[in-house]
């Protein structure tokens, strides 16, 4: 496998919030996407999801709590936990999940 520049890959994607699978580890996907400060609707999964901020920040709404995930930080969204992207999220995000 080649060395990957995740920031460059996210900038090359045609649309924000459209992830691209860049690899797999075991049964898990490694996805990259570009955040563009726009919010997204709340979602819930039947699998755990890791959200790693490479650059910028991710603003999450989890229940009544607002969570700021800064560059270099990872948020683990446990299966069954409703979470939404809030305005102000921007930069490069890597997602680890087991979604097919």
DRENTORKOL-3810 file (N, C-alpha, C; in nm, 4 decimals):
REM DRENTORKOL-3810
@n.u->0.0854; n.v->-0.1182; n.w->0.0000; ca.u->0.0000; ca.v->0.0000; ca.w->0.0000; c.u->0.0886; c.v->0.1227; c.w->0.0000
@n.u->0.0476; n.v->0.2207; n.w->-0.0719; ca.u->0.1219; ca.v->0.3467; ca.w->-0.0830; c.u->0.0935; c.v->0.4379; c.w->0.0366
@n.u->0.1794; n.v->0.5351; n.w->0.0532; ca.u->0.1583; ca.v->0.6398; ca.w->0.1527; c.u->0.0429; c.v->0.7276; c.w->0.1059
@n.u->-0.0519; n.v->0.7571; n.w->0.1939; ca.u->-0.1710; ca.v->0.8334; ca.w->0.1571; c.u->-0.1694; c.v->0.9708; c.w->0.2221
@n.u->-0.2014; n.v->1.0738; n.w->0.1457; ca.u->-0.2193; ca.v->1.2081; ca.w->0.1993; c.u->-0.3693; c.v->1.2314; c.w->0.2136
@n.u->-0.4195; n.v->1.2175; n.w->0.3352; ca.u->-0.5639; ca.v->1.2242; ca.w->0.3575; c.u->-0.6207; c.v->1.3624; c.w->0.3293
@n.u->-0.5479; n.v->1.4689; n.w->0.3641; ca.u->-0.5955; ca.v->1.6040; ca.w->0.3318; c.u->-0.6081; c.v->1.6215; c.w->0.1801
@n.u->-0.5075; n.v->1.5778; n.w->0.1051; ca.u->-0.5117; ca.v->1.5901; ca.w->-0.0414; c.u->-0.6262; c.v->1.5083; c.w->-0.0996
@n.u->-0.6452; n.v->1.3889; n.w->-0.0455; ca.u->-0.7544; ca.v->1.3035; ca.w->-0.0954; c.u->-0.8899; c.v->1.3682; c.w->-0.0697
@n.u->-0.9074; n.v->1.4278; n.w->0.0479; ca.u->-1.0372; ca.v->1.4891; ca.w->0.0780; c.u->-1.0624; c.v->1.6099; c.w->-0.0116
@n.u->-0.9592; n.v->1.6874; n.w->-0.0384; ca.u->-0.9746; ca.v->1.8055; ca.w->-0.1247; c.u->-1.0068; c.v->1.7668; c.w->-0.2685
@n.u->-0.9639; n.v->1.6491; n.w->-0.3110; ca.u->-0.9876; ca.v->1.6037; ca.w->-0.4483; c.u->-1.1273; c.v->1.5438; c.w->-0.4684
@n.u->-1.1983; n.v->1.5178; n.w->-0.3597; ca.u->-1.3327; ca.v->1.4609; ca.w->-0.3729; c.u->-1.4265; c.v->1.5619; c.w->-0.4376
@n.u->-1.5191; n.v->1.5149; n.w->-0.5226; ca.u->-1.6067; ca.v->1.6082; ca.w->-0.5940; c.u->-1.7055; c.v->1.6834; c.w->-0.5049
@n.u->-1.7470; n.v->1.6238; n.w->-0.3937; ca.u->-1.8464; ca.v->1.6866; ca.w->-0.3065; c.u->-1.8078; c.v->1.6700; c.w->-0.1606
@n.u->-1.8418; n.v->1.7707; n.w->-0.0809; ca.u->-1.8245; ca.v->1.7596; ca.w->0.0637; c.u->-1.9215; c.v->1.6545; c.w->0.1168
@n.u->-1.8838; n.v->1.5911; n.w->0.2249; ca.u->-1.9638; ca.v->1.4913; ca.w->0.2954; c.u->-1.9873; c.v->1.3636; c.w->0.2157
@n.u->-1.9179; n.v->1.3468; n.w->0.1044; ca.u->-1.9257; ca.v->1.2225; ca.w->0.0266; c.u->-1.7961; c.v->1.1461; c.w->0.0526
@n.u->-1.8039; n.v->1.0417; n.w->0.1336; ca.u->-1.6830; ca.v->0.9702; ca.w->0.1737; c.u->-1.6338; c.v->0.8761; c.w->0.0644
@n.u->-1.5051; n.v->0.8461; n.w->0.0734; ca.u->-1.4406; ca.v->0.7515; ca.w->-0.0177; c.u->-1.3663; c.v->0.6499; c.w->0.0677
@n.u->-1.3885; n.v->0.5221; n.w->0.0413; ca.u->-1.3148; ca.v->0.4178; ca.w->0.1120; c.u->-1.1732; c.v->0.4155; c.w->0.0571
@n.u->-1.0752; n.v->0.4326; n.w->0.1462; ca.u->-0.9350; ca.v->0.4333; ca.w->0.1047; c.u->-0.8629; c.v->0.3058; c.w->0.1456
@n.u->-0.9279; n.v->0.2231; n.w->0.2263; ca.u->-0.8685; ca.v->0.0961; ca.w->0.2668; c.u->-0.9565; c.v->0.0239; c.w->0.3662
@n.u->-0.9119; n.v->-0.0961; n.w->0.4022; ca.u->-0.9826; ca.v->-0.1775; ca.w->0.5009; c.u->-0.8809; c.v->-0.2371; c.w->0.5964
@n.u->-0.9196; n.v->-0.2508; n.w->0.7219; ca.u->-0.8418; ca.v->-0.3208; ca.w->0.8224; c.u->-0.9352; c.v->-0.4223; c.w->0.8855
@n.u->-0.9090; n.v->-0.5491; n.w->0.8650; ca.u->-1.0017; ca.v->-0.6516; ca.w->0.9122; c.u->-1.1366; c.v->-0.6310; c.w->0.8462
@n.u->-1.2405; n.v->-0.6204; n.w->0.9267; ca.u->-1.3760; ca.v->-0.5986; ca.w->0.8747; c.u->-1.4142; c.v->-0.4508; c.w->0.8698
@n.u->-1.3192; n.v->-0.3619; n.w->0.8970; ca.u->-1.3505; ca.v->-0.2186; ca.w->0.9058; c.u->-1.3042; c.v->-0.1407; c.w->0.7834
@n.u->-1.3875; n.v->-0.0465; n.w->0.7427; ca.u->-1.3532; ca.v->0.0472; ca.w->0.6363; c.u->-1.2766; c.v->0.1643; c.w->0.6942
@n.u->-1.1882; n.v->0.2210; n.w->0.6142; ca.u->-1.1239; ca.v->0.3489; ca.w->0.6435; c.u->-1.1722; c.v->0.4425; c.w->0.5331
@n.u->-1.2463; n.v->0.5461; n.w->0.5722; ca.u->-1.3040; ca.v->0.6388; ca.w->0.4753; c.u->-1.2506; c.v->0.7792; c.w->0.5003
@n.u->-1.2398; n.v->0.8581; n.w->0.3945; ca.u->-1.1996; ca.v->0.9981; ca.w->0.4088; c.u->-1.3090; c.v->1.0837; c.w->0.3467
@n.u->-1.3303; n.v->1.2020; n.w->0.4043; ca.u->-1.4251; ca.v->1.2972; ca.w->0.3460; c.u->-1.3852; c.v->1.4389; c.w->0.3821
@n.u->-1.4432; n.v->1.5316; n.w->0.3098; ca.u->-1.4203; ca.v->1.6751; ca.w->0.3325; c.u->-1.5447; c.v->1.7343; c.w->0.3971
@n.u->-1.5251; n.v->1.8041; n.w->0.5082; ca.u->-1.6346; ca.v->1.8734; ca.w->0.5756; c.u->-1.6379; c.v->2.0175; c.w->0.5260
@n.u->-1.7580; n.v->2.0753; n.w->0.5134; ca.u->-1.7699; ca.v->2.2098; ca.w->0.4555; c.u->-1.8509; c.v->2.3079; c.w->0.5393
@n.u->-1.8528; n.v->2.2917; n.w->0.6690; ca.u->-1.9213; ca.v->2.3797; ca.w->0.7635; c.u->-2.0733; c.v->2.3641; c.w->0.7654
@n.u->-2.1299; n.v->2.2851; n.w->0.6762; ca.u->-2.2745; ca.v->2.2648; ca.w->0.6730; c.u->-2.3137; c.v->2.1517; c.w->0.7682
@n.u->-2.4290; n.v->2.1638; n.w->0.8331; ca.u->-2.4743; ca.v->2.0573; ca.w->0.9235; c.u->-2.5302; c.v->1.9390; c.w->0.8450
@n.u->-2.5495; n.v->1.8293; n.w->0.9143; ca.u->-2.6187; ca.v->1.7151; ca.w->0.8536; c.u->-2.7169; c.v->1.6590; c.w->0.9556
@n.u->-2.8143; n.v->1.5883; n.w->0.9050; ca.u->-2.9206; ca.v->1.5342; ca.w->0.9903; c.u->-2.8645; c.v->1.4315; c.w->1.0875
@n.u->-2.9346; n.v->1.4152; n.w->1.1978; ca.u->-2.8967; ca.v->1.3148; ca.w->1.2972; c.u->-2.9040; c.v->1.1759; c.w->1.2349
@n.u->-2.8130; n.v->1.0893; n.w->1.2801; ca.u->-2.8112; ca.v->0.9519; ca.w->1.2319; c.u->-2.7735; c.v->0.8592; c.w->1.3459
@n.u->-2.8052; n.v->0.7337; n.w->1.3281; ca.u->-2.7706; ca.v->0.6304; ca.w->1.4249; c.u->-2.7340; c.v->0.5054; c.w->1.3451
@n.u->-2.6377; n.v->0.4295; n.w->1.3947; ca.u->-2.5907; ca.v->0.3103; ca.w->1.3243; c.u->-2.6022; c.v->0.1888; c.w->1.4156
@n.u->-2.6029; n.v->0.0710; n.w->1.3545; ca.u->-2.6017; ca.v->-0.0524; ca.w->1.4330; c.u->-2.4589; c.v->-0.1060; c.w->1.4481
@n.u->-2.3616; n.v->-0.0200; n.w->1.4266; ca.u->-2.2200; ca.v->-0.0529; ca.w->1.4412; c.u->-2.1485; c.v->0.0682; c.w->1.5014
@n.u->-2.0349; n.v->0.0456; n.w->1.5637; ca.u->-1.9538; ca.v->0.1563; ca.w->1.6148; c.u->-1.8919; c.v->0.2317; c.w->1.4982
@n.u->-1.8707; n.v->0.3614; n.w->1.5187; ca.u->-1.8118; ca.v->0.4466; ca.w->1.4153; c.u->-1.7069; c.v->0.5357; c.w->1.4810
@n.u->-1.5841; n.v->0.5310; n.w->1.4305; ca.u->-1.4784; ca.v->0.6186; ca.w->1.4792; c.u->-1.4669; c.v->0.7390; c.w->1.3876
@n.u->-1.4620; n.v->0.8591; n.w->1.4454; ca.u->-1.4546; ca.v->0.9841; ca.w->1.3695; c.u->-1.3259; c.v->1.0559; c.w->1.4089
@n.u->-1.2265; n.v->1.0539; n.w->1.3200; ca.u->-1.0941; ca.v->1.1097; ca.w->1.3463; c.u->-1.0750; c.v->1.2359; c.w->1.2632
@n.u->-1.0528; n.v->1.3483; n.w->1.3296; ca.u->-1.0319; ca.v->1.4757; ca.w->1.2605; c.u->-0.8835; c.v->1.4874; c.w->1.2249
@n.u->-0.8551; n.v->1.4983; n.w->1.0970; ca.u->-0.7183; ca.v->1.5132; ca.w->1.0471; c.u->-0.6807; c.v->1.6611; c.w->1.0442
@n.u->-0.7740; n.v->1.7442; n.w->0.9976; ca.u->-0.7541; ca.v->1.8890; ca.w->0.9979; c.u->-0.8888; c.v->1.9557; c.w->1.0220
@n.u->-0.8863; n.v->2.0757; n.w->1.0787; ca.u->-1.0105; ca.v->2.1479; ca.w->1.1078; c.u->-1.0728; c.v->2.1010; c.w->1.2374
@n.u->-1.2068; n.v->2.0917; n.w->1.2376; ca.u->-1.2813; ca.v->2.0484; ca.w->1.3557; c.u->-1.4133; c.v->1.9878; c.w->1.3142
@n.u->-1.4633; n.v->1.8994; n.w->1.3976; ca.u->-1.5940; ca.v->1.8379; ca.w->1.3805; c.u->-1.6784; c.v->1.8792; c.w->1.4998
@n.u->-1.7942; n.v->1.9386; n.w->1.4735; ca.u->-1.8884; ca.v->1.9767; ca.w->1.5777; c.u->-2.0028; c.v->1.8752; c.w->1.5749
@n.u->-2.0213; n.v->1.8063; n.w->1.6863; ca.u->-2.1238; ca.v->1.7023; ca.w->1.6947; c.u->-2.2284; c.v->1.7378; c.w->1.7990
@n.u->-2.3510; n.v->1.7032; n.w->1.7678; ca.u->-2.4584; ca.v->1.7073; ca.w->1.8654; c.u->-2.4893; c.v->1.5642; c.w->1.9048
@n.u->-2.4734; n.v->1.5330; n.w->2.0327; ca.u->-2.5019; ca.v->1.3989; ca.w->2.0841; c.u->-2.5954; c.v->1.4179; c.w->2.2027
@n.u->-2.7223; n.v->1.3857; n.w->2.1835; ca.u->-2.8220; ca.v->1.4156; ca.w->2.2856; c.u->-2.8298; c.v->1.5663; c.w->2.3022
@n.u->-2.8215; n.v->1.6147; n.w->2.4243; ca.u->-2.8238; ca.v->1.7587; ca.w->2.4527; c.u->-2.6841; c.v->1.8189; c.w->2.4577
@n.u->-2.5835; n.v->1.7386; n.w->2.4277; ca.u->-2.4446; ca.v->1.7813; ca.w->2.4401; c.u->-2.3856; c.v->1.8223; c.w->2.3041
@n.u->-2.3055; n.v->1.9282; n.w->2.3049; ca.u->-2.2283; ca.v->1.9691; ca.w->2.1879; c.u->-2.0843; c.v->1.9273; c.w->2.2125
@n.u->-2.0299; n.v->1.8509; n.w->2.1203; ca.u->-1.8937; ca.v->1.7997; ca.w->2.1346; c.u->-1.8091; c.v->1.8532; c.w->2.0205
@n.u->-1.6986; n.v->1.9174; n.w->2.0555; ca.u->-1.6031; ca.v->1.9661; ca.w->1.9560; c.u->-1.4893; c.v->1.8650; c.w->1.9485
@n.u->-1.4718; n.v->1.8078; n.w->1.8296; ca.u->-1.3623; ca.v->1.7139; ca.w->1.8061; c.u->-1.2571; c.v->1.7908; c.w->1.7275
@n.u->-1.1425; n.v->1.8160; n.w->1.7894; ca.u->-1.0368; ca.v->1.8971; ca.w->1.7300; c.u->-0.9417; c.v->1.8106; c.w->1.6476
@n.u->-0.8565; n.v->1.8769; n.w->1.5731; ca.u->-0.7553; ca.v->1.8090; ca.w->1.4928; c.u->-0.6755; c.v->1.7135; c.w->1.5818
@n.u->-0.6618; n.v->1.5902; n.w->1.5349; ca.u->-0.5881; ca.v->1.4895; ca.w->1.6096; c.u->-0.6707; c.v->1.4146; c.w->1.7114
@n.u->-0.7988; n.v->1.4510; n.w->1.7268; ca.u->-0.8850; ca.v->1.3820; ca.w->1.8222; c.u->-0.9787; c.v->1.2862; c.w->1.7498
@n.u->-1.0196; n.v->1.1815; n.w->1.8230; ca.u->-1.1097; ca.v->1.0797; ca.w->1.7708; c.u->-1.2320; c.v->1.0722; c.w->1.8610
@n.u->-1.3500; n.v->1.0710; n.w->1.8009; ca.u->-1.4741; ca.v->1.0496; ca.w->1.8752; c.u->-1.5267; c.v->0.9123; c.w->1.8366
@n.u->-1.5610; n.v->0.8324; n.w->1.9351; ca.u->-1.6191; ca.v->0.7010; ca.w->1.9096; c.u->-1.7695; c.v->0.7098; c.w->1.9285
@n.u->-1.8422; n.v->0.7003; n.w->1.8180; ca.u->-1.9892; ca.v->0.6978; ca.w->1.8225; c.u->-2.0292; c.v->0.5513; c.w->1.8378
@n.u->-2.0740; n.v->0.5171; n.w->1.9566; ca.u->-2.1132; ca.v->0.3796; ca.w->1.9854; c.u->-2.2390; c.v->0.3437; c.w->1.9055
@n.u->-2.2529; n.v->0.2173; n.w->1.8713; ca.u->-2.3723; ca.v->0.1680; ca.w->1.8036; c.u->-2.4955; c.v->0.2088; c.w->1.8844
@n.u->-2.5977; n.v->0.2571; n.w->1.8139; ca.u->-2.7226; ca.v->0.2947; ca.w->1.8787; c.u->-2.7278; c.v->0.4362; c.w->1.9325
@n.u->-2.6159; n.v->0.5109; n.w->1.9276; ca.u->-2.6133; ca.v->0.6486; ca.w->1.9782; c.u->-2.6426; c.v->0.7456; c.w->1.8638
@n.u->-2.7468; n.v->0.8259; n.w->1.8797; ca.u->-2.7844; ca.v->0.9249; ca.w->1.7784; c.u->-2.6851; c.v->1.0404; c.w->1.7843
@n.u->-2.6350; n.v->1.0807; n.w->1.6672; ca.u->-2.5405; ca.v->1.1923; ca.w->1.6602; c.u->-2.5654; c.v->1.2706; c.w->1.5315
@n.u->-2.5401; n.v->1.4018; n.w->1.5368; ca.u->-2.5617; ca.v->1.4895; ca.w->1.4217; c.u->-2.4418; c.v->1.5820; c.w->1.4064
@n.u->-2.4076; n.v->1.6133; n.w->1.2823; ca.u->-2.3017; ca.v->1.7109; ca.w->1.2543; c.u->-2.3636; c.v->1.8498; c.w->1.2643
@n.u->-2.2989; n.v->1.9365; n.w->1.3406; ca.u->-2.3475; ca.v->2.0728; ca.w->1.3611; c.u->-2.2731; c.v->2.1710; c.w->1.2702
@n.u->-2.3303; n.v->2.2910; n.w->1.2490; ca.u->-2.2615; ca.v->2.3924; ca.w->1.1686; c.u->-2.1227; c.v->2.4208; c.w->1.2268
@n.u->-2.0289; n.v->2.4541; n.w->1.1391; ca.u->-1.8931; ca.v->2.4867; ca.w->1.1811; c.u->-1.7940; c.v->2.3735; c.w->1.1644
@n.u->-1.8422; n.v->2.2559; n.w->1.1248; ca.u->-1.7518; ca.v->2.1437; ca.w->1.0995; c.u->-1.6829; c.v->2.1679; c.w->0.9662
@n.u->-1.5502; n.v->2.1643; n.w->0.9668; ca.u->-1.4763; ca.v->2.1877; ca.w->0.8428; c.u->-1.3406; c.v->2.1192; c.w->0.8500
@n.u->-1.2875; n.v->2.0821; n.w->0.7339; ca.u->-1.1576; ca.v->2.0170; ca.w->0.7269; c.u->-1.1690; c.v->1.8753; c.w->0.6744
@n.u->-1.0764; n.v->1.7904; n.w->0.7181; ca.u->-1.0712; ca.v->1.6511; ca.w->0.6722; c.u->-1.1064; c.v->1.5583; c.w->0.7861
@n.u->-1.1970; n.v->1.4649; n.w->0.7568; ca.u->-1.2442; ca.v->1.3670; ca.w->0.8548; c.u->-1.2164; c.v->1.2270; c.w->0.8025
@n.u->-1.1671; n.v->1.1403; n.w->0.8890; ca.u->-1.1513; ca.v->0.9983; ca.w->0.8574; c.u->-1.2523; c.v->0.9221; c.w->0.9423
@n.u->-1.3233; n.v->0.8311; n.w->0.8780; ca.u->-1.4257; ca.v->0.7507; ca.w->0.9447; c.u->-1.3804; c.v->0.6053; c.w->0.9426
@n.u->-1.3913; n.v->0.5405; n.w->1.0580; ca.u->-1.3666; ca.v->0.3977; ca.w->1.0682; c.u->-1.4994; c.v->0.3321; c.w->1.1007
@n.u->-1.5445; n.v->0.2392; n.w->1.0151; ca.u->-1.6705; ca.v->0.1709; ca.w->1.0409; c.u->-1.6709; c.v->0.0341; c.w->0.9759
@n.u->-1.7761; n.v->-0.0408; n.w->1.0027; ca.u->-1.7898; ca.v->-0.1745; ca.w->0.9449; c.u->-1.9069; c.v->-0.1822; c.w->0.8486
@n.u->-1.9533; n.v->-0.0668; n.w->0.8016; ca.u->-2.0654; ca.v->-0.0626; ca.w->0.7067; c.u->-2.0199; c.v->-0.1232; c.w->0.5756
@n.u->-2.1041; n.v->-0.2056; n.w->0.5178; ca.u->-2.0719; ca.v->-0.2674; ca.w->0.3876; c.u->-2.0873; c.v->-0.1730; c.w->0.2741
END
